[in-house]
């Protein structure tokens, strides 16, 4: 029996592949040279990088806004605590007396006040 031998020659680059590449390049070049595409890319470039409200400044402003909102929350909390202290001072004479004695060194007529200094809390100045 004879064996059938099929001689398959290796394919050389056919003439069809070169036009496919050319067609793809021509489509790409047509897209890149389209006036609407160029105008859109130019507009985006100006808006993202060259405008006074560009991308970097917008990011910085968002960070600043976040920090300001955090400080606003802190001050609102501090304000509520101070309002609580204010209402206590307006209504409770014991707290008023305590504040007057501690902060303003006030006393009653028959009392003597001795002010002592805590040496551990005093600030030491460096000798020159």
Backbone torsions as a table, in degrees:
resi	resn	phi	psi	omega
1	UNK	NA	141.0	178.8
2	UNK	-90.0	141.4	176.2
3	UNK	-92.2	139.3	179.5
4	UNK	-85.3	122.3	179.9
5	UNK	-112.2	122.0	179.1
6	UNK	-102.2	116.5	178.3
7	UNK	-88.6	108.3	178.3
8	UNK	-105.7	116.5	178.2
9	UNK	-83.5	146.0	179.1
10	UNK	-66.7	141.7	-176.6
11	UNK	-73.5	131.2	173.4
12	UNK	-92.8	156.9	-179.4
13	UNK	-55.3	121.4	-176.3
14	UNK	-79.7	169.4	-178.9
15	UNK	-76.3	-14.1	-179.0
16	UNK	-76.8	-32.9	-176.4
17	UNK	-68.3	-38.2	179.8
18	UNK	-62.7	-44.6	177.3
19	UNK	-65.5	-31.4	177.7
20	UNK	-62.9	-43.5	178.4
21	UNK	-64.8	-41.6	179.3
22	UNK	-64.1	-40.2	179.1
23	UNK	-63.9	-41.3	179.5
24	UNK	-65.0	-42.4	178.2
25	UNK	-66.4	-37.3	179.9
26	UNK	-68.9	-35.5	176.3
27	UNK	-65.7	-43.4	179.1
28	UNK	-64.5	-43.2	-179.8
29	UNK	-67.4	-35.3	176.6
30	UNK	-65.3	-39.3	179.6
31	UNK	-67.3	-43.6	-178.2
32	UNK	-71.0	-25.8	179.5
33	UNK	-95.6	5.3	177.2
34	UNK	-66.5	131.8	-175.0
35	UNK	-66.4	-31.0	178.3
36	UNK	-72.1	-37.9	176.9
37	UNK	-64.8	-45.5	-179.7
38	UNK	-63.7	-42.3	178.7
39	UNK	-64.6	-39.9	179.2
40	UNK	-65.8	-44.6	179.0
41	UNK	-64.4	-42.0	177.4
42	UNK	-62.2	-43.6	178.9
43	UNK	-62.3	-46.3	178.4
44	UNK	-62.2	-40.4	178.3
45	UNK	-61.3	-44.2	178.9
46	UNK	-65.1	-44.9	-176.8
47	UNK	-69.4	-33.8	-177.4
48	UNK	-84.1	-30.6	-170.6
49	UNK	-123.6	-28.4	-172.1
50	UNK	-108.1	-12.9	-177.3
51	UNK	-74.8	160.7	178.3
52	UNK	-70.6	-20.3	175.5
53	UNK	-110.4	51.7	-175.3
54	UNK	-75.4	-176.5	-172.8
55	UNK	-62.6	-43.9	-178.0
56	UNK	-64.8	-44.2	-179.6
57	UNK	-66.2	-37.4	178.0
58	UNK	-63.1	-42.2	178.5
59	UNK	-64.5	-42.2	178.9
60	UNK	-63.1	-40.5	-179.9
61	UNK	-67.1	-36.6	176.9
62	UNK	-64.7	-40.8	178.0
63	UNK	-63.6	-43.4	179.0
64	UNK	-64.2	-39.9	177.9
65	UNK	-63.9	-40.3	177.9
66	UNK	-63.0	-43.4	178.5
67	UNK	-64.5	-40.3	179.1
68	UNK	-66.3	-36.9	176.7
69	UNK	-65.4	-38.0	177.0
70	UNK	-65.0	-43.4	179.4
71	UNK	-67.6	-33.7	177.2
72	UNK	-62.0	-44.9	178.0
73	UNK	-61.5	-40.4	179.3
74	UNK	-62.5	-45.8	-178.2
75	UNK	-69.9	-32.6	176.0
76	UNK	-65.2	-41.6	177.8
77	UNK	-65.0	-43.5	179.4
78	UNK	-64.5	-38.4	178.5
79	UNK	-63.6	-41.4	179.3
80	UNK	-65.2	-37.3	177.2
81	UNK	-66.3	-40.3	179.0
82	UNK	-68.1	-35.2	176.6
83	UNK	-66.1	-35.1	176.5
84	UNK	-64.6	-44.6	178.1
85	UNK	-63.8	-39.9	179.4
86	UNK	-61.0	-45.5	179.7
87	UNK	-65.6	-35.6	176.5
88	UNK	-65.8	-40.5	179.2
89	UNK	-67.4	-34.3	179.7
90	UNK	-72.3	-27.6	-171.1
91	UNK	-109.4	-23.8	-172.4
92	UNK	-113.0	110.4	-178.9
93	UNK	-67.8	-25.1	178.3
94	UNK	-65.9	-41.3	179.6
95	UNK	-69.6	-36.5	177.0
96	UNK	-62.3	-44.6	179.5
97	UNK	-64.5	-41.9	179.4
98	UNK	-61.3	-45.0	179.1
99	UNK	-63.7	-43.2	-179.5
100	UNK	-63.4	-39.0	-179.2
101	UNK	-71.4	-43.0	-175.1
102	UNK	-78.1	-46.2	-172.4
103	UNK	-87.1	-40.3	-173.8
104	UNK	-106.6	4.1	177.7
105	UNK	54.2	38.8	178.1
106	UNK	-82.3	157.1	-177.9
107	UNK	-144.2	167.4	173.5
108	UNK	-83.4	168.6	-175.9
109	UNK	-63.0	-35.4	-176.0
110	UNK	-98.2	21.3	-178.0
111	UNK	-117.4	153.3	170.9
112	UNK	-117.3	142.4	-179.4
113	UNK	-113.0	131.6	175.5
114	UNK	-113.9	119.7	-179.7
115	UNK	-99.2	123.2	178.0
116	UNK	-113.9	150.3	179.8
117	UNK	-104.3	134.1	177.5
118	UNK	-88.1	114.9	-175.5
119	UNK	-71.8	-23.6	179.5
120	UNK	-72.7	-26.8	-178.8
121	UNK	-92.1	-11.4	-178.1
122	UNK	-72.0	146.6	-177.0
123	UNK	-87.0	128.9	178.4
124	UNK	-92.0	128.8	178.8
125	UNK	-91.7	136.7	179.6
126	UNK	-67.7	139.8	179.7
127	UNK	-79.7	138.8	-178.2
128	UNK	-93.8	NA	NA
